[in-house]
Amino acid sequence: MIKGFKMKLFPGQEEEYERRHNLLWPEMRDSIHAHGGKNYTIFLDKETLTLFGTIEIESEEEWARQADDAINRKWWDFMADIMETNPDNSPVSTDLHQVFHLD
């Protein structure tokens, strides 16, 4: 299934967000894959600083388990200074409803 979501950057953090993702830790990549994620893409709306992400996941349940993965939590802590986060440093994220898909 394809999951869509949005998140929000702090002003002036566009380049830093992209830089950090260009240097994505191999163990974070492994964690995403281990929890059923693939074909992960994030887009930035520069006018609103809204990030739009899509990821193919095997199941919502398996993907949700990544929240408890130590490397994922370390990534959240690493990213917390440049984007909106919850008290546990997870990104404030809103799931988006898919209205169209074409292969």
C-alpha positions as a Markdown table, in Angstrom:
| # | Residue | x | y | z |
|---|---|---|---|---|
| 1 | Met | 0.0 | 0.0 | 0.0 |
| 2 | Ile | 1.1 | 3.6 | -0.5 |
| 3 | Lys | 1.0 | 5.9 | 2.5 |
| 4 | Gly | 0.9 | 9.7 | 2.1 |
| 5 | Phe | 1.6 | 12.2 | 4.8 |
| 6 | Lys | 2.7 | 15.8 | 5.5 |
| 7 | Met | 5.1 | 17.4 | 8.0 |
| 8 | Lys | 6.4 | 20.9 | 8.6 |
| 9 | Leu | 9.9 | 22.4 | 8.6 |
| 10 | Phe | 11.0 | 25.4 | 10.7 |
| 11 | Pro | 11.8 | 28.5 | 8.6 |
| 12 | Gly | 15.3 | 28.6 | 7.1 |
| 13 | Gln | 15.9 | 24.8 | 7.5 |
| 14 | Glu | 15.2 | 23.7 | 3.9 |
| 15 | Glu | 18.8 | 23.2 | 3.0 |
| 16 | Glu | 19.7 | 21.5 | 6.2 |
| 17 | Tyr | 16.7 | 19.1 | 5.9 |
| 18 | Glu | 17.8 | 18.1 | 2.4 |
| 19 | Arg | 21.5 | 17.8 | 3.5 |
| 20 | Arg | 20.6 | 15.4 | 6.3 |
| 21 | His | 18.5 | 13.2 | 4.1 |
| 22 | Asn | 21.2 | 13.1 | 1.4 |
| 23 | Leu | 23.5 | 11.7 | 4.2 |
| 24 | Leu | 20.8 | 9.3 | 5.5 |
| 25 | Trp | 22.4 | 6.8 | 7.9 |
| 26 | Pro | 22.7 | 3.3 | 6.5 |
| 27 | Glu | 21.2 | 1.9 | 9.7 |
| 28 | Met | 18.2 | 4.2 | 9.2 |
| 29 | Arg | 17.7 | 3.0 | 5.7 |
| 30 | Asp | 17.9 | -0.6 | 7.0 |
| 31 | Ser | 15.3 | 0.2 | 9.7 |
| 32 | Ile | 12.9 | 1.6 | 7.0 |
| 33 | His | 13.3 | -1.5 | 4.9 |
| 34 | Ala | 13.1 | -3.9 | 8.0 |
| 35 | His | 9.7 | -2.4 | 8.8 |
| 36 | Gly | 8.3 | -2.9 | 5.3 |
| 37 | Gly | 9.0 | 0.5 | 3.8 |
| 38 | Lys | 10.3 | 1.1 | 0.3 |
| 39 | Asn | 10.1 | 3.7 | -2.5 |
| 40 | Tyr | 10.1 | 6.5 | 0.1 |
| 41 | Thr | 9.9 | 10.1 | -1.4 |
| 42 | Ile | 9.6 | 13.4 | 0.4 |
| 43 | Phe | 8.7 | 16.7 | -1.4 |
| 44 | Leu | 9.0 | 20.2 | -0.1 |
| 45 | Asp | 6.5 | 23.1 | -0.7 |
| 46 | Lys | 8.9 | 26.0 | -0.3 |
| 47 | Glu | 6.1 | 28.5 | 0.1 |
| 48 | Thr | 4.6 | 26.8 | 3.2 |
| 49 | Leu | 7.6 | 24.7 | 4.3 |
| 50 | Thr | 5.2 | 21.7 | 4.2 |
| 51 | Leu | 6.9 | 18.4 | 3.5 |
| 52 | Phe | 4.8 | 15.8 | 1.6 |
| 53 | Gly | 5.9 | 12.2 | 1.8 |
| 54 | Thr | 4.9 | 9.0 | 0.2 |
| 55 | Ile | 6.1 | 5.5 | 1.0 |
| 56 | Glu | 5.1 | 2.0 | 0.0 |
| 57 | Ile | 4.5 | -0.1 | 3.1 |
| 58 | Glu | 3.7 | -3.8 | 3.6 |
| 59 | Ser | 1.2 | -3.1 | 6.4 |
| 60 | Glu | 0.2 | -0.3 | 8.8 |
| 61 | Glu | 1.0 | -2.6 | 11.7 |
| 62 | Glu | 4.5 | -3.3 | 10.7 |
| 63 | Trp | 5.2 | 0.3 | 9.8 |
| 64 | Ala | 3.9 | 1.5 | 13.2 |
| 65 | Arg | 6.4 | -0.8 | 14.9 |
| 66 | Gln | 9.2 | 1.3 | 13.6 |
| 67 | Ala | 8.3 | 4.0 | 16.1 |
| 68 | Asp | 9.8 | 1.8 | 18.8 |
| 69 | Asp | 13.0 | 1.1 | 16.8 |
| 70 | Ala | 16.1 | 2.6 | 18.6 |
| 71 | Ile | 17.7 | 3.9 | 15.4 |
| 72 | Asn | 14.4 | 5.5 | 14.3 |
| 73 | Arg | 14.1 | 7.3 | 17.7 |
| 74 | Lys | 17.8 | 8.5 | 17.3 |
| 75 | Trp | 16.8 | 9.9 | 13.9 |
| 76 | Trp | 13.8 | 11.7 | 15.4 |
| 77 | Asp | 16.1 | 13.3 | 18.0 |
| 78 | Phe | 18.6 | 14.3 | 15.2 |
| 79 | Met | 15.8 | 16.0 | 13.2 |
| 80 | Ala | 13.9 | 17.6 | 16.1 |
| 81 | Asp | 15.8 | 20.9 | 15.9 |
| 82 | Ile | 14.7 | 21.7 | 12.3 |
| 83 | Met | 11.0 | 20.6 | 12.1 |
| 84 | Glu | 7.8 | 20.5 | 14.1 |
| 85 | Thr | 7.8 | 17.6 | 16.5 |
| 86 | Asn | 5.7 | 16.0 | 19.3 |
| 87 | Pro | 7.0 | 15.7 | 22.9 |
| 88 | Asp | 8.8 | 12.4 | 22.0 |
| 89 | Asn | 10.6 | 14.1 | 19.1 |
| 90 | Ser | 8.5 | 12.2 | 16.5 |
| 91 | Pro | 7.6 | 14.5 | 13.6 |
| 92 | Val | 4.2 | 16.1 | 13.7 |
| 93 | Ser | 2.7 | 14.2 | 10.8 |
| 94 | Thr | -0.7 | 14.1 | 9.3 |
| 95 | Asp | -1.8 | 11.2 | 7.1 |
| 96 | Leu | -3.2 | 12.1 | 3.8 |
| 97 | His | -6.1 | 10.5 | 2.1 |
| 98 | Gln | -5.2 | 9.0 | -1.4 |
| 99 | Val | -7.7 | 10.1 | -4.0 |
| 100 | Phe | -5.9 | 9.0 | -7.2 |
| 101 | His | -3.2 | 6.6 | -8.3 |
| 102 | Leu | -2.0 | 5.6 | -11.7 |
| 103 | Asp | 0.6 | 3.0 | -12.5 |
